[in-house]
């Protein structure tokens, strides 16, 4: 009897795990050594360590422990609010903070802070990119600056089409930027040309600009847009999700589209279909740590790292397994009770699960639970 029961429970977990959970998240918060839970930027160095920028300090994670760098223990760092990051062609790291551009020499293990103007708010850097000769940065005032890496000097770049919010260097030479007004501009041979964004919104908020082999994309308050070159036009990408406040994205051939939202967790989409909607759930140990996604990246081992306003999460797409499903704050993702007494499958493929005072049905098409209480 016990062998049969074990087999049926194994079958139940198999069906539920395939329908419910595709990836297992591991979470890191202050209790694990992270300096602060609001993770705004993540970059990996050439020695395989991750650097995690938060609202209160910079963290280096070697896979085992966190090392914290802040203005108290590292005098060369003048401000602890880290907002953006960039790794240059020499493997050195650059960070935008509330007070200056922070440079980290990987092989000398040295920090240094550079100021646009030591007494100005222009030192509040919200976006950063670069190439072999220059670092390009955007201040909180919406101005664009270039930093000459050889001469260690700043220069304000000419742009009068709006307040800049994000910047990206395309193919290492051409600047692409977005503005607070929801417009996008592309610099070609020193001339700014507008990219026509085909949006129905009165005011589009562009949260991020990302570039992948599949193309250049905008993460916005109205979804994801793909920019077409050389016609300089951005069109909405159909992603089969209702949530439009996209904060970041990552595209990887094996996994598909990893889409972060401002308040509705993480979506994983492949071949136009949502294969996973990952949301925070205090009752589910392996759920993502927070629904407020700030940044997404993938390390050299293939693990995805998700920076949220509630901590750091990761998942390995190669590490799939069986997961128990118990009580959940989201009814259609869990069971009302931990006690499962019986189950049966109907001709439509729906799984019925008998528990204390309830019967739950796992719909084969929607992959969601429906509960009946008695």
Residue, then its C-alpha position, 0 to 999 in steps of 0.5 A: x500500500x505504501x508503495x502505491x501511495x508513494x507512487x501516486x504522491x510522486x505522480x501528483x507532485x509531478x503534475x502539479x510541479x509541471x503546471x505550477x512551478x518551472x523554476x526554483x528561486x533562491x532569495x537573498x536579503x539583509x539577513x543573508x548579508x546584503x547591505x540593503x534590500x532595494x537592489x537597483x543594479x547588478x553587474x558581474x566582473x571578469x573574476x566571476x563575482x557579482x556586484x550588487x548596487x543598493x540604496x545603501x551600499x555596494x555588495x560583492x558576492x562570490x557565490x558564498x558570501x557578501x562583502x560590503x563597500x560603503x562610504x564608511x569602510x571605503x573612503x573613496x566611495x562618497x555616497x552609498x546610493x548605487x543606481x546603475x553600473x557598467x563594465x568596460x572592455x578592460x574589465x573595470x567597473x563603473x557605478x553611478x551614485x547619488x554623488x559622483x561616478x565611482x570607478x573600480x579597478x578590478x586588478x588593483x582592487x581600488x575605488x575612486x570617485x569622479x565629480x562632474x561638479x563637486x557642489x552640484x546635483x549633476x553628480x546624481x547619476x541615473x544611467x550609464x554606458x560607455x565604450x573604449x574611450x568614454x563613459x556616458x552618463x545621465x544626471x538626475x537633472x536630465x543632462x548628458x555628459x561624457x567622461x574622457x577615461x584618459x584625461x579624467x575629464x567631463x564634458x556636457x554633450x549637446x541635447x535640447x530635446x527633453x529631459x534624459x532618463x536612460x542611455x545606451x551605446x549601440x554597437x559601441x559607437x552610436x548613442x540611444x537615449x530616452x526622455x522623461x517625455x516618452x521620446x527616443x533619440x538616436x545619435x548618428x555621426x554627431x546628429x540626433x534623430x528621433x525614433x518614432x515610438x508607435x504608442x497610444x499612450x498620452x505620456x509613455x514612461x520609458x523605464x529601460x533600454x536593452x540591447x540583445x542579438x534579437x534587437x534593441x528594446x524599450x521597457x515601458x509603462x505600456x509594454x515592450x517596444x522593439x526599435x527597427x533600424x535604420x528606419x528608426x521606428x519602435x513598435x509594440x511587441x505582443x507578449x500575451x500578458x496584461x501587465x504593461x508596466x515593464x521595468x526590465x527584460x532579458x532575452x535568452x534563446x533557451x529560456x525565452x523572454x524574462x520580463x520584469x514588472x513594477x508591481x506584478x512580479x516576473x513573467x517568462x514567455x516563450x514562443x509567444x506564450x506565458x510559461x511562468x508568472x512568478x510572484x512573491x508568496x510568503x507561503x511558498x519557499x521557492x517563490x521570488x522575493x518581491x513583485x517590484x522588479x528593478x533589474x534583470x541580468x544573467x551571469x556567465x554560468x547561465x543563472x538569472x539574477x533578479x534585483x527587486x525592491x525587496x531583495x535579490x533573487x536568482x534561478x537556474x534554468x537548468x535546475x528544474x525539479x519537483x516542488x511541493x504545493x501547499x497553502x498560498x496567499x494566491x488561491x489559484x497557485x496553491x491548496x487551502x490545506x496541507x493535508x491531501x487525502x485523495x485525488x482523481x483525474x477526469x477525462x478532460x485531464x483536470x486533477x481533483x485533490x481532496x483535502x480537509x473541508x475542501x476539494x480542489x481542481x487543477x484545470x488542465x488548460x489554465x494550469x490554475x487551481x479552483x477550490x470548492x469548500x464544504 
